Amino acid sequence: MADTLSTISAGYVAAGQNVVKPGRYVNVDPEKFEGAWNGKYANNQKFSIQVSNVDGFRAKVKYQSGAVTRFQDVLIKDNGFRIGDSRFTLTRNGVAEIKSVLTNSSTGSQSLETAFAKQS
């Protein structure tokens, strides 16, 4: 019974992280987002994010780090968007904060890594 309750509890915690903030999506300046963004996590793992086809508040994004490659259509809100396990937030022109959940392939442990990317 305890396993069932802990599973249910974990589900409520995970669901709480996916709460959509109220507000409207507004068109963004494509020049601020489009292009290649490159950076490196604290463990020296490099990543790149390619943002293209920004139209209004929609964009196409490619995230690549190590063996992980993700393609996704995103919605830009509050100067940022999510792609997979990562959150991209534009902090100022040409600089973005990237927060990613990284999984250690040998141990399976997960950690939240924060890094900065520069637009090139």
Helices and strands as residue ranges (DSSP letters): H 2-16, H 30-33, E 35-40, E 46-55, E 58-65, E 68-75, E 80-83, E 86-92, E 95-103, E 110-119
